[in-house]
Amino acid sequence: MKQSSFANLLFRSLAAAAAILPPSDNTTVTVDLSRTRGASKHWGSGFIYGIPDTRDQIPDYYYEDMKFQYGRAGGAQMGAPNRGWIWGLDEYYGRLNSTLSNYFTCRKYGASFIILPHDVWGTDNANSSTFWPGDNGDWTDYSNFVLQLMSDMKARGATEGLVWDVWNEPDIGIFWDRPLQQWIDLYILTHKILRSDPEFDVVEISGPTLAFRPLPDNPWWTLWLDQIAGNDTVPDQYAYHLEGITTQIDNDLQYTNASLKALLETYNLPERQININEYANWEEQVPASAAWWLSRFERYDAWGLRGNWEGGTALHDLMANLLTKTVNAFIYNATDYVPAPEYPVYTYYATNMTGLRATTTGSTDRQFDAYATIDNKVRILAGSRLITGNWTVVVEHLDAVSLPRSGCVEVKTWAFIGTSVWDIVTSPVDLGISKLDYVGSTLVIQIVQNDTYTAYAFEFDV
């Protein structure tokens, strides 16, 4: 996308701000070039659902350019005759076929796949049930379901790269309409069935996959942790969701990373890989928030799968709204795909941000964050969380990348724009190059955030 008059004005604002706005810890992020954290794994390059059941409907390059890492599905909201196990074997296989199609799409690009067994069972909000696993103390049908699903996955060669997500969001009534203890019993039983089969050793188990956060006053967490500690049923991944209200302090990996660690210490449980397998509420699906979330995942080495707020056939399309279509957005089998506003953020993150990760810190108000990498260039991706303001990026220790302690660097700036997941945005806006002086091996970059949706990338040679 060529530079617009809007972009020219914005960049002049950035340059002017650098001369008059002093850094403030509350609105400042730091990038320490002297402390690296290994190569990027692109922890945030994943999403839930969003993959059509028709194989290869979305062109390969859309997955490849964002270095797709993780998918998650189970055939939800398909309707008859594909409603799942509780509606009979034929409907079970209809839903399983959708799940397998998504699995093999993920594996085509080397991505891991999280299966949602509760969907395959038939409890997905769109198809309500009056029968739940363990009702009246009878686990026979549910055990048969788990064994059948395991057998079918093995028979189809669908265990490599597979993560078994025991039950999705049991702390929300539409997904689990039974007591808390019945769900814990389900988790423990499922874990033991999975681990009783040596052929399933390659499959990871994730849990508890709660909608609400790991806090000491949340019994869904505390009772689960207490009981798995005594049953040898610790998952391979601790999974939970961060899709709450933007302003909630605990709806943030910075907060929950520490709160979960404290809970694990309380119950004498080991640390495991963190997988936030649904993140960002609907309003946060704009470029600025995408950059903010990706910065969090890279800092805490946590997998992140972008949430999906669509329904029906749209749930099984559009890569969770990273894509849209030129004229047929709501027609499931249409293939006129084009990037939506966040897709260029994810492709820049995956394709451009290579090399070593620099250590970063977010702003103390938690509203602004950045991710940075070092190879032949220093690249910084920055964004705020649905808020306007004046932000500062302080890049420290330029001498660590062979630049003099004082001097001038030419900083290339890109803006990622778009207000709606239905907008077509094929590339970021080129804001040009600015020559910025620095002293003491520290570079200061100012951002005047006049809207709630624009993310920025800064680059300079080393």
C-alpha positions as CSV (number, residue, x, y, z in Angstrom):
1,M,0.0,0.0,0.0
2,K,1.4,3.4,-1.0
3,Q,2.0,6.1,1.5
4,S,-1.2,8.3,1.9
5,S,-1.6,11.9,3.0
6,F,-3.0,10.5,6.2
7,A,0.2,8.6,6.7
8,N,2.4,11.6,6.0
9,L,0.6,13.7,8.6
10,L,0.8,10.9,11.1
11,F,4.5,10.4,10.6
12,R,5.2,14.2,10.9
13,S,3.3,13.9,14.2
14,L,5.6,11.1,15.3
15,A,8.7,13.0,14.4
16,A,7.5,16.2,16.2
17,A,6.5,14.2,19.3
18,A,10.0,12.8,19.6
19,A,11.3,16.3,20.4
20,I,8.8,17.3,23.0
21,L,7.5,14.2,24.9
22,P,9.7,12.8,27.6
23,P,9.6,9.0,28.3
24,S,7.3,7.9,31.1
25,D,7.4,4.4,32.6
26,N,3.6,4.3,32.6
27,T,3.4,4.6,28.8
28,T,6.9,3.3,27.8
29,V,8.1,0.0,26.6
30,T,11.8,-1.0,26.6
31,V,13.7,-3.1,24.1
32,D,17.1,-4.4,25.5
33,L,19.3,-5.4,22.6
34,S,22.0,-6.7,24.9
35,R,19.8,-9.5,26.2
36,T,18.5,-12.0,23.7
37,R,16.0,-14.9,24.3
38,G,16.6,-17.3,21.5
39,A,14.9,-17.5,18.1
40,S,11.2,-16.6,17.7
41,K,8.9,-19.6,17.6
42,H,6.0,-17.5,16.6
43,W,4.0,-18.4,19.6
44,G,0.9,-16.5,18.6
45,S,0.5,-17.8,15.0
46,G,-2.6,-19.9,15.6
47,F,-6.4,-19.7,15.7
48,I,-9.4,-21.8,16.6
49,Y,-11.7,-23.1,13.9
50,G,-11.6,-20.9,10.8
51,I,-10.5,-23.8,8.5
52,P,-13.1,-24.9,5.9
53,D,-14.1,-28.5,6.0
54,T,-13.4,-28.6,2.2
55,R,-9.7,-29.3,2.0
56,D,-7.5,-26.7,0.3
57,Q,-10.4,-24.2,0.0
58,I,-8.2,-21.5,1.4
59,P,-5.0,-21.1,-0.7
60,D,-1.7,-22.5,0.8
61,Y,0.0,-19.1,0.9
62,Y,-2.4,-17.7,3.5
63,Y,-1.3,-20.4,6.0
64,E,2.4,-20.3,4.9
65,D,2.8,-16.5,5.0
66,M,1.7,-16.4,8.6
67,K,3.7,-19.5,9.5
68,F,0.6,-21.2,10.9
69,Q,1.5,-23.1,14.1
70,Y,-1.7,-24.2,15.9
71,G,-5.3,-25.1,15.0
72,R,-8.2,-26.2,17.2
73,A,-11.5,-27.7,16.2
74,G,-14.1,-30.4,16.8
75,G,-16.9,-29.9,14.3
76,A,-19.0,-27.5,16.2
77,Q,-22.3,-26.0,15.0
78,M,-22.7,-28.3,12.0
79,G,-26.2,-29.4,12.7
80,A,-27.9,-32.6,11.6
81,P,-26.8,-35.0,10.3
82,N,-23.4,-34.2,11.9
83,R,-24.3,-33.4,15.5
84,G,-21.9,-35.8,17.3
85,W,-21.8,-39.0,19.4
86,I,-24.9,-38.5,21.5
87,W,-27.0,-38.4,18.3
88,G,-25.8,-41.8,17.1
89,L,-22.8,-43.2,15.2
90,D,-23.7,-41.8,11.8
91,E,-23.8,-38.3,13.3
92,Y,-20.6,-38.9,15.3
93,Y,-18.8,-39.8,12.1
94,G,-20.1,-36.8,10.3
95,R,-18.6,-34.6,13.0
96,L,-15.4,-36.6,13.2
97,N,-14.9,-36.2,9.4
98,S,-15.0,-32.4,9.8
99,T,-12.5,-32.6,12.7
100,L,-10.1,-34.9,10.7
101,S,-10.3,-32.5,7.7
102,N,-9.1,-29.7,10.0
103,Y,-6.4,-32.0,11.5
104,F,-4.9,-32.9,8.2
105,T,-5.0,-29.2,7.0
106,C,-3.0,-28.3,10.1
107,R,-0.5,-31.1,9.6
108,K,0.0,-30.1,5.9
109,Y,1.6,-26.9,7.2
110,G,3.4,-28.5,10.1
111,A,1.0,-27.1,12.6
112,S,-0.2,-28.8,15.8
113,F,-3.9,-29.6,16.2
114,I,-6.0,-29.4,19.3
115,I,-9.0,-31.7,19.2
116,L,-12.2,-30.6,21.0
117,P,-13.8,-33.9,22.1
118,H,-16.7,-32.1,23.7
119,D,-17.7,-30.9,20.2
120,V,-17.4,-34.5,18.8
121,W,-19.5,-35.7,21.8
122,G,-22.2,-33.2,20.7
123,T,-22.2,-30.4,23.2
124,D,-21.4,-27.2,21.4
125,N,-24.2,-24.7,22.3
126,A,-25.8,-25.1,18.9
127,N,-26.9,-28.6,19.7
128,S,-27.9,-28.8,23.3
129,S,-28.0,-32.0,25.3
130,T,-30.0,-33.4,28.2
131,F,-27.5,-36.2,28.7
132,W,-24.0,-35.4,30.0
133,P,-20.9,-37.6,30.8
134,G,-21.3,-39.2,34.2
135,D,-24.9,-38.5,34.8
136,N,-26.2,-40.7,37.6
137,G,-22.7,-41.9,38.2
138,D,-22.7,-43.8,34.9
139,W,-19.5,-43.2,32.9
140,T,-20.0,-46.2,30.5
141,D,-21.2,-44.3,27.4
142,Y,-18.6,-41.6,27.8
143,S,-15.8,-44.1,28.3
144,N,-16.9,-45.9,25.1
145,F,-16.9,-42.5,23.3
146,V,-13.3,-41.7,24.3
147,L,-12.1,-45.2,23.3
148,Q,-14.0,-45.0,20.0
149,L,-12.5,-41.6,19.3
150,M,-9.0,-42.8,20.2
151,S,-9.4,-45.8,17.9
152,D,-10.6,-43.7,15.0
153,M,-7.8,-41.2,15.3
154,K,-5.2,-44.0,15.4
155,A,-6.8,-45.8,12.4
156,R,-6.6,-42.6,10.3
157,G,-3.0,-41.8,11.3
158,A,-4.1,-38.7,13.2
159,T,-2.1,-38.8,16.4
160,E,1.2,-37.0,15.4
161,G,1.0,-33.3,16.5
162,L,-2.3,-34.0,18.3
163,V,-3.3,-32.3,21.6
164,W,-6.4,-33.8,23.4
165,D,-8.3,-30.9,25.0
166,V,-10.3,-32.8,27.6
167,W,-13.3,-30.5,27.8
168,N,-13.8,-27.0,26.7
169,E,-14.9,-24.2,29.1
170,P,-16.8,-26.4,31.7
171,D,-17.1,-23.2,33.8
172,I,-19.7,-21.9,31.3
173,G,-23.1,-23.5,31.5
174,I,-23.7,-23.8,27.8
175,F,-20.7,-26.2,27.6
176,W,-21.1,-28.0,31.0
177,D,-24.5,-28.1,32.7
178,R,-23.5,-30.3,35.6
179,P,-21.7,-29.9,39.0
180,L,-18.0,-28.9,39.2
181,Q,-17.0,-32.2,40.7
182,Q,-18.6,-34.2,37.9
183,W,-16.3,-32.3,35.4
184,I,-13.2,-33.0,37.6
185,D,-14.2,-36.7,37.6
186,L,-14.5,-36.5,33.8
187,Y,-11.0,-34.9,33.5
188,I,-9.3,-37.6,35.7
189,L,-11.1,-40.5,34.0
190,T,-10.2,-39.2,30.5
191,H,-6.6,-38.6,31.4
192,K,-6.3,-42.1,32.7
193,I,-8.0,-43.7,29.6
194,L,-5.6,-41.7,27.3
195,R,-2.5,-42.7,29.2
196,S,-3.5,-46.4,29.4
197,D,-2.8,-46.7,25.6
198,P,0.9,-46.7,24.7
199,E,0.1,-45.8,21.2
200,F,-1.3,-42.5,22.5
201,D,1.9,-41.5,24.3
202,V,2.7,-39.1,21.4
203,V,-0.6,-37.2,22.1
204,E,-0.4,-34.4,24.5
205,I,-3.2,-33.7,27.0
206,S,-4.3,-30.2,27.8
207,G,-6.4,-28.8,30.6
208,P,-8.3,-27.5,32.4
209,T,-9.3,-25.2,29.5
210,L,-11.4,-23.0,31.7
211,A,-12.9,-19.7,30.4
212,F,-12.0,-17.9,33.6
213,R,-8.5,-17.3,34.9
214,P,-6.3,-19.1,37.4
215,L,-7.0,-17.2,40.6
216,P,-6.9,-18.5,44.3
217,D,-10.6,-17.7,44.8
218,N,-11.7,-19.7,41.7
219,P,-12.8,-23.2,42.8
220,W,-12.8,-24.5,39.3
221,W,-9.1,-24.0,39.4
222,T,-8.3,-24.8,43.0
223,L,-10.4,-28.0,43.3
224,W,-9.1,-29.3,40.0
225,L,-5.4,-28.6,40.9
226,D,-5.9,-30.2,44.3
227,Q,-7.3,-33.4,42.8
228,I,-5.0,-33.9,39.9
229,A,-2.1,-33.5,42.3
230,G,-3.2,-36.7,44.0
231,N,-4.2,-38.7,40.9
232,D,-1.1,-38.4,38.7
233,T,-3.1,-36.7,36.0
234,V,-1.2,-33.5,35.4
235,P,-1.7,-32.3,31.8
236,D,1.1,-31.7,29.4
237,Q,-0.2,-28.2,28.8
238,Y,-2.0,-25.9,31.1
239,A,-4.7,-24.4,28.9
240,Y,-7.1,-21.6,29.7
241,H,-8.7,-18.6,27.9
242,L,-8.1,-14.9,27.9
243,E,-11.2,-13.5,26.1
244,G,-12.7,-11.4,28.9
245,I,-13.3,-7.7,29.2
246,T,-10.3,-5.7,28.0
247,T,-10.0,-3.6,31.2
248,Q,-10.1,-6.6,33.6
249,I,-6.6,-6.8,35.2
250,D,-6.6,-10.6,35.2
251,N,-7.5,-10.8,31.5
252,D,-3.8,-10.5,30.7
253,L,-1.0,-13.1,30.5
254,Q,1.2,-10.8,32.5
255,Y,-1.1,-11.3,35.4
256,T,-2.2,-14.9,35.0
257,N,1.4,-16.1,34.3
258,A,2.2,-15.1,37.8
259,S,-1.1,-16.2,39.4
260,L,-0.9,-19.7,37.9
261,K,2.7,-20.1,39.0
262,A,1.7,-19.2,42.6
263,L,-1.2,-21.8,42.4
264,L,1.2,-24.5,41.1
265,E,3.5,-23.8,44.0
266,T,0.6,-24.0,46.5
267,Y,-0.4,-27.5,45.2
268,N,3.1,-28.7,44.6
269,L,2.5,-29.2,40.9
270,P,5.1,-28.9,38.1
271,E,5.2,-26.1,35.6
272,R,4.1,-27.1,32.1
273,Q,3.8,-25.4,28.7
274,I,1.1,-22.7,28.7
275,N,-1.4,-22.7,25.9
276,I,-3.9,-19.8,25.7
277,N,-6.0,-21.6,23.2
278,E,-8.5,-18.8,22.9
279,Y,-7.5,-15.2,23.2
280,A,-8.8,-11.7,22.5
281,N,-12.5,-10.6,22.6
282,W,-14.3,-9.4,19.5
283,E,-13.5,-5.7,20.0
284,E,-9.8,-6.6,20.3
285,Q,-9.6,-8.1,16.8
286,V,-7.8,-5.0,15.3
287,P,-4.1,-4.6,14.4
288,A,-3.1,-2.7,17.6
289,S,-4.5,-5.3,19.9
290,A,-3.0,-8.1,17.8
291,A,0.5,-6.6,18.2
292,W,-0.2,-6.2,22.0
293,W,-1.2,-9.9,22.3
294,L,1.7,-11.2,20.2
295,S,4.1,-9.3,22.4
296,R,2.7,-11.0,25.5
297,F,3.0,-14.5,24.0
298,E,6.6,-13.9,22.9
299,R,7.6,-12.6,26.3
300,Y,6.1,-15.5,28.3
301,D,6.8,-18.3,25.8
302,A,3.1,-19.2,25.7
303,W,1.1,-20.6,22.7
304,G,-1.8,-18.4,21.7
305,L,-4.7,-19.3,19.5
306,R,-6.8,-16.3,18.2
307,G,-10.4,-16.5,19.4
308,N,-13.2,-17.0,16.8
309,W,-16.5,-15.2,17.4
310,E,-18.3,-16.4,14.3
311,G,-21.1,-18.9,14.1
312,G,-22.5,-21.5,11.8
313,T,-20.6,-22.0,8.5
314,A,-18.6,-18.8,9.1
315,L,-17.1,-20.4,12.1
316,H,-15.6,-23.0,9.7
317,D,-14.0,-20.3,7.4
318,L,-12.0,-17.1,7.2
319,M,-9.1,-18.2,9.4
320,A,-11.0,-16.8,12.4
321,N,-11.5,-13.4,10.6
322,L,-7.9,-13.0,9.6
323,L,-9.3,-13.2,6.1
324,T,-12.4,-11.8,4.5
325,K,-13.8,-12.0,0.9
326,T,-14.2,-9.4,-1.7
327,V,-18.0,-9.8,-2.2
328,N,-19.0,-13.2,-0.7
329,A,-18.0,-12.9,2.9
330,F,-21.0,-14.9,4.2
331,I,-21.0,-17.6,1.4
332,Y,-19.2,-20.6,2.8
333,N,-17.9,-22.2,-0.4
334,A,-16.8,-18.9,-2.0
335,T,-13.1,-18.6,-2.5
336,D,-12.5,-14.9,-3.2
337,Y,-10.3,-14.6,-0.1
338,V,-8.4,-11.4,0.8
339,P,-6.6,-10.2,3.9
340,A,-8.6,-8.6,6.7
341,P,-6.8,-5.9,8.8
342,E,-4.9,-8.2,11.2
343,Y,-3.6,-10.6,8.6
344,P,-0.7,-8.2,7.6
345,V,0.3,-8.0,11.3
346,Y,0.5,-11.8,11.6
347,T,2.5,-12.1,8.3
348,Y,4.9,-9.3,9.3
349,Y,5.3,-11.0,12.7
350,A,6.0,-14.4,11.1
351,T,8.0,-13.5,8.0
352,N,9.9,-10.4,8.9
353,M,10.6,-10.9,12.6
354,T,13.3,-13.5,12.4
355,G,16.6,-13.9,14.1
356,L,17.0,-13.5,17.9
357,R,14.4,-12.1,20.2
358,A,15.4,-9.1,22.2
359,T,14.2,-8.8,25.8
360,T,11.3,-6.4,26.2
361,T,9.1,-4.9,28.9
362,G,5.6,-3.6,28.5
363,S,4.3,-0.3,29.8
364,T,3.4,-0.3,33.5
365,D,-0.1,0.7,32.7
366,R,-0.3,-2.6,30.7
367,Q,-1.9,-0.8,27.8
368,F,1.1,-0.8,25.4
369,D,3.5,-3.5,24.4
370,A,6.2,-4.4,21.9
371,Y,8.0,-7.4,20.5
372,A,11.5,-7.1,19.0
373,T,13.9,-9.2,17.0
374,I,17.5,-8.9,15.8
375,D,19.1,-10.1,12.6
376,N,20.4,-7.8,9.8
377,K,17.8,-5.4,11.1
378,V,16.3,-4.5,14.5
379,R,12.5,-4.9,14.0
380,I,10.0,-3.8,16.6
381,L,6.2,-4.5,16.4
382,A,4.2,-2.3,18.8
383,G,0.5,-1.8,19.7
384,S,-1.9,-0.6,22.3
385,R,-4.9,-2.3,23.8
386,L,-8.0,-0.4,22.5
387,I,-6.8,2.9,23.8
388,T,-5.4,6.2,22.5
389,G,-2.4,8.0,24.0
390,N,1.2,9.0,23.6
391,W,3.5,6.0,23.8
392,T,7.3,5.7,23.9
393,V,9.6,2.9,22.7
394,V,13.0,3.0,24.3
395,V,15.6,0.9,22.6
396,E,18.6,0.3,24.9
397,H,22.2,-0.9,24.2
398,L,22.5,-0.2,20.5
399,D,26.2,-0.9,21.0
400,A,25.3,-4.6,21.5
401,V,24.4,-4.8,17.8
402,S,27.6,-3.0,16.7
403,L,26.2,0.5,16.4
404,P,28.2,3.4,18.0
405,R,27.1,4.7,21.4
406,S,26.0,7.9,19.8
407,G,24.9,8.8,16.3
408,C,21.9,8.6,14.0
409,V,19.8,5.8,12.6
410,E,17.4,5.7,9.8
411,V,14.1,4.2,11.1
412,K,11.6,2.8,8.7
413,T,8.0,2.9,9.9
414,W,5.0,0.9,8.9
415,A,1.4,1.4,10.1
416,F,-1.1,-1.5,10.2
417,I,-4.6,-0.1,9.9
418,G,-8.2,-1.3,9.8
419,T,-11.3,-0.9,12.0
420,S,-13.3,-4.0,11.1
421,V,-12.7,-7.7,10.4
422,W,-14.6,-7.1,7.2
423,D,-12.2,-4.4,5.8
424,I,-9.9,-5.4,3.1
425,V,-6.3,-4.5,4.0
426,T,-3.6,-6.2,1.9
427,S,-0.5,-4.6,3.3
428,P,0.7,-2.1,5.9
429,V,1.0,1.6,5.2
430,D,4.6,2.8,4.4
431,L,5.2,5.8,6.6
432,G,8.7,6.4,5.2
433,I,12.1,6.8,6.8
434,S,13.1,9.2,9.6
435,K,16.6,10.0,10.7
436,L,16.6,9.8,14.5
437,D,19.6,11.0,16.6
438,Y,20.5,9.0,19.8
439,V,23.0,9.2,22.6
440,G,24.2,6.9,25.4
441,S,23.4,3.9,23.1
442,T,19.7,4.6,23.7
443,L,17.2,5.4,20.9
444,V,13.8,6.9,21.7
445,I,10.8,6.4,19.4
446,Q,7.6,8.2,20.1
447,I,4.1,7.2,19.0
448,V,1.1,9.5,19.0
449,Q,-1.8,7.0,19.0
450,N,-4.8,9.0,17.8
451,D,-7.0,5.9,17.2
452,T,-7.6,2.6,19.0
453,Y,-6.7,0.2,16.1
454,T,-3.4,1.1,14.4
455,A,-0.3,-1.0,15.1
456,Y,3.3,0.0,14.2
457,A,6.5,-1.6,13.1
458,F,9.9,0.1,13.2
459,E,13.0,-1.2,11.5
460,F,16.7,0.0,11.3
461,D,19.8,-1.6,10.0
462,V,22.6,-3.1,12.2
